[in-house]
Amino acid sequence: MRISAFIEYCLLGAGVLGIVAGKIFGLPKGVELGIALVGLGFVLAGLEAVVSRQMSMRFSDYGWDDWMGAPAVIVGLMQLLVGLAVIGSAYALNFGLWPRLINFLSARPGPVLFGIGLLMVGAGMVIFMVADRYGSTLRFIFVGLPRITIGVLSLILGIAVMSAGAWEWFHHPSFERFADSTAQKLKLSSPTQAWRNAVAKLK
């Protein structure tokens, strides 16, 4: 058993228990501590993957050869991004900044879109890198090719989402006009209003 994976999973488990206990017993600080522990677990896992260039959060050293090197580093960076975002949420809750943060994100979704796009790009790159391109022709057709296709689609979609996030951040009015007009042409409800309603529920 790898001690680093044991510590990472213990942090995640303790964090989830802290959140549940805080909700049940009405302890806001317990919820915040639990969220921070979950974030810390992801941060430690990310740092381990980036430094060692091997996958973290695994109990065995065997069966992960395809994930060594660049794929492990990319997954580690994704874990770091998620962990830091979770810790930031705990910080905002602890210091009473959560409502202000929610109000900001409901009006300006750019940072969230950019972060989601980054995760999608990372996932696409990893799927493409670890796709099985070798073996028999049938294995490539039924296993390798679908993985490569999913990886490329995730990569393209992630770049599009990142671009949308950057566009919204640097010029919100034109982004909102484009989003609403496109939805109107497709006879859909306003995406900006739907986003604000969804984020407002997090208060």
C-alpha positions as CSV (number, residue, x, y, z in Angstrom):
1,M,0.0,0.0,0.0
2,R,1.3,3.4,-0.9
3,I,1.4,5.7,2.1
4,S,0.8,8.9,0.0
5,A,-2.4,7.5,-1.5
6,F,-3.6,6.4,2.0
7,I,-3.0,10.0,3.3
8,E,-4.8,11.6,0.3
9,Y,-7.8,9.3,0.6
10,C,-7.9,9.9,4.4
11,L,-8.1,13.6,3.8
12,L,-10.9,13.2,1.3
13,G,-12.8,10.9,3.6
14,A,-12.3,13.1,6.6
15,G,-13.4,16.1,4.6
16,V,-16.6,14.4,3.5
17,L,-17.3,13.3,7.0
18,G,-16.7,16.9,8.2
19,I,-19.2,18.3,5.7
20,V,-21.9,15.7,6.6
21,A,-21.4,16.1,10.3
22,G,-21.4,19.9,9.9
23,K,-24.7,19.7,8.0
24,I,-26.3,17.3,10.4
25,F,-25.3,19.0,13.6
26,G,-25.5,22.6,12.3
27,L,-21.8,23.3,12.5
28,P,-20.8,25.8,9.8
29,K,-17.1,25.6,10.8
30,G,-17.3,21.8,10.4
31,V,-18.6,22.2,6.8
32,E,-15.8,24.7,6.0
33,L,-13.1,22.5,7.6
34,G,-14.4,19.5,5.6
35,I,-14.4,21.4,2.3
36,A,-10.8,22.6,3.1
37,L,-9.7,19.0,3.8
38,V,-11.2,17.8,0.5
39,G,-9.3,20.6,-1.3
40,L,-6.1,19.7,0.5
41,G,-6.4,16.1,-0.5
42,F,-6.6,17.1,-4.1
43,V,-3.7,19.5,-3.8
44,L,-1.5,16.9,-2.3
45,A,-2.4,14.4,-5.0
46,G,-1.7,17.0,-7.6
47,L,1.7,17.9,-6.2
48,E,2.7,14.2,-5.9
49,A,1.7,13.6,-9.6
50,V,3.6,16.7,-10.9
51,V,6.7,16.1,-8.8
52,S,7.0,12.3,-9.3
53,R,5.6,12.3,-12.8
54,Q,3.5,9.3,-11.8
55,M,-0.2,9.0,-11.1
56,S,-1.3,9.8,-7.5
57,M,-4.2,8.4,-5.5
58,R,-3.3,4.8,-6.4
59,F,-2.6,2.0,-4.0
60,S,-0.5,-0.1,-6.3
61,D,2.6,0.6,-8.3
62,Y,1.6,-1.9,-11.0
63,G,-0.6,-1.4,-14.0
64,W,0.0,2.4,-14.4
65,D,2.9,2.4,-16.9
66,D,0.8,4.2,-19.6
67,W,0.1,7.0,-17.2
68,M,3.7,7.9,-16.4
69,G,5.2,11.1,-17.6
70,A,3.1,13.7,-19.3
71,P,-0.3,12.2,-18.6
72,A,0.4,12.0,-14.9
73,V,1.6,15.6,-14.9
74,I,-1.5,16.8,-16.7
75,V,-3.8,14.9,-14.3
76,G,-1.8,16.4,-11.4
77,L,-2.3,19.9,-12.7
78,M,-6.0,19.2,-13.0
79,Q,-6.1,18.0,-9.4
80,L,-4.2,21.1,-8.3
81,L,-6.7,23.3,-10.1
82,V,-9.7,21.5,-8.5
83,G,-8.1,21.5,-5.0
84,L,-7.2,25.2,-5.1
85,A,-10.7,26.0,-6.2
86,V,-12.2,23.9,-3.3
87,I,-9.9,25.5,-0.8
88,G,-10.8,28.9,-2.1
89,S,-14.4,28.1,-1.6
90,A,-13.7,27.1,2.0
91,Y,-11.9,30.4,2.5
92,A,-14.8,32.4,1.1
93,L,-17.2,30.6,3.4
94,N,-15.1,31.0,6.5
95,F,-14.6,34.8,6.0
96,G,-18.2,35.5,4.9
97,L,-17.2,36.2,1.3
98,W,-19.3,33.5,-0.2
99,P,-22.4,35.6,-1.1
100,R,-20.1,38.2,-2.7
101,L,-18.3,35.5,-4.7
102,I,-21.6,34.0,-5.9
103,N,-22.9,37.4,-6.9
104,F,-19.8,38.0,-8.9
105,L,-19.8,34.6,-10.7
106,S,-23.5,34.9,-11.5
107,A,-22.8,38.1,-13.4
108,R,-19.4,37.1,-14.8
109,P,-19.2,33.4,-15.7
110,G,-15.9,33.9,-17.5
111,P,-13.5,32.5,-14.8
112,V,-15.8,29.4,-14.4
113,L,-16.0,28.8,-18.1
114,F,-12.2,29.1,-18.5
115,G,-11.6,26.7,-15.6
116,I,-14.0,24.1,-17.0
117,G,-12.4,24.5,-20.4
118,L,-8.9,23.9,-18.9
119,L,-10.1,20.7,-17.3
120,M,-11.7,19.5,-20.5
121,V,-8.5,20.3,-22.5
122,G,-6.5,18.4,-19.9
123,A,-8.9,15.4,-20.0
124,G,-8.8,15.4,-23.8
125,M,-5.0,15.4,-23.9
126,V,-4.8,12.6,-21.3
127,I,-7.4,10.4,-23.1
128,F,-5.5,10.9,-26.4
129,M,-2.1,10.1,-24.9
130,V,-3.1,6.9,-23.2
131,A,-5.3,5.7,-26.1
132,D,-4.3,2.2,-27.2
133,R,-3.0,2.7,-30.7
134,Y,-1.2,-0.7,-30.9
135,G,-2.1,-4.3,-31.0
136,S,-4.4,-5.9,-33.6
137,T,-6.4,-3.9,-36.1
138,L,-9.7,-4.9,-34.5
139,R,-8.5,-3.7,-31.1
140,F,-7.5,-0.4,-32.6
141,I,-10.9,0.0,-34.4
142,F,-13.0,-0.9,-31.3
143,V,-10.8,0.4,-28.5
144,G,-8.1,2.8,-29.6
145,L,-10.0,4.8,-32.2
146,P,-13.0,5.6,-30.0
147,R,-10.7,6.8,-27.3
148,I,-8.7,8.9,-29.7
149,T,-12.0,10.4,-31.0
150,I,-13.3,11.2,-27.5
151,G,-10.0,12.8,-26.6
152,V,-9.9,15.0,-29.7
153,L,-13.5,16.0,-29.2
154,S,-12.9,16.9,-25.6
155,L,-9.8,18.9,-26.6
156,I,-11.7,20.9,-29.2
157,L,-14.7,21.5,-26.9
158,G,-12.4,22.5,-24.1
159,I,-10.6,25.1,-26.2
160,A,-14.0,26.5,-27.3
161,V,-15.2,26.8,-23.7
162,M,-11.9,28.4,-22.7
163,S,-12.2,30.9,-25.6
164,A,-15.8,31.7,-24.4
165,G,-14.6,32.3,-20.9
166,A,-11.8,34.6,-22.1
167,W,-14.3,36.4,-24.4
168,E,-16.7,36.9,-21.5
169,W,-14.0,38.2,-19.2
170,F,-12.6,40.8,-21.7
171,H,-15.8,41.9,-23.3
172,H,-18.9,40.8,-21.4
173,P,-21.5,42.8,-23.3
174,S,-20.7,41.3,-26.7
175,F,-20.5,37.8,-25.2
176,E,-23.9,38.1,-23.6
177,R,-25.5,39.5,-26.7
178,F,-24.1,36.7,-28.8
179,A,-25.2,34.0,-26.3
180,D,-28.7,35.4,-26.0
181,S,-29.1,35.9,-29.7
182,T,-27.9,32.4,-30.6
183,A,-30.3,30.9,-28.0
184,Q,-33.1,33.0,-29.4
185,K,-32.4,31.7,-33.0
186,L,-32.5,28.2,-31.7
187,K,-35.7,28.9,-29.7
188,L,-34.0,28.3,-26.4
189,S,-34.2,30.2,-23.1
190,S,-31.7,32.8,-22.3
191,P,-28.4,31.1,-21.2
192,T,-27.2,34.1,-19.2
193,Q,-30.4,34.1,-17.1
194,A,-30.3,30.4,-16.7
195,W,-26.7,30.7,-15.5
196,R,-27.7,33.4,-13.0
197,N,-30.6,31.3,-11.7
198,A,-28.4,28.2,-11.3
199,V,-25.6,30.0,-9.5
200,A,-28.0,31.9,-7.2
201,K,-29.1,28.5,-5.8
202,L,-25.6,28.1,-4.3
203,K,-26.2,30.9,-1.9
